[in-house]
C-alpha cells in the first residue's frame, strides 16, 4: 500500500491494538488520551478506509460478511490518540437481537466517553443516507460532537458524479459540501484531508 504523496498530516510511527469493548460497562482502555471514533453502515467500507488511513493492509479486517464485528476495537496511534473502530450498523442480515445489543453499546460509548474528540461518520457516496445514518448524525448533533463526514467509494464514480453526489448528500443532511470529504481506499483520494481533520480534532482536545 503506497503512502499518500505530499505532506503527510499523520505519519504512523507506532500502532498498537489495545483490545475490544463488547458490552456497555465492559472493559475499555484507560481514558488518558483523546479518542477518535469511526462509525458507519456495515458495508460502507470502514475497514478499507482505516487500513488506507494508517498505511497498513490488515490493521482492520476487511470481512466478506458485513456486520460481523461486534466489539468496539481500540488502537493507540503514536502514543498520541486512540482510534475507536465502532461496529457497523444497518446490515439487513443482522438479527434484531444483535441490533438491540449493539445500539446501546454504540450510543453508550459516544455519550459516556468524555475524552472523545470527534467522530468520523462514513457514508457510501453512491447511496442515499439511510435512517440509521440519519439517526447517528442526529445523536452526534444533539451531543454537540465534532463530526467529520466522509463519503466513501469515490473511485466508483466519475469526477463529475463525485461532485454532484457530494453536493446532493450535503443538501439532504443540511451540511455545507465543504464539511464532507470524498474518499477512496483504492486511490487514496481524501486520505490526507481526513488525516488533517483528525489531527485538528485531536489537537483541539489535547492539553
Protein Blocks (a to p, Z undefined) as FASTA:
>chain_A
ZZdehjdfbacfbdcdfbdcfbghiacdddfbccddddddfklommmmmmmmnopaklpa
cdfbghkamcdcdddehhlaccdddddehiaklcfklmmmmmmmmmmmmmmmmklnbdcd
dddfkbccdfklmmmmmmmmmnopacddddehklmpcfklmmmmmmmmmmmnopafklpc
cddfknopoklmmmmmmmmmmmmmpZZ
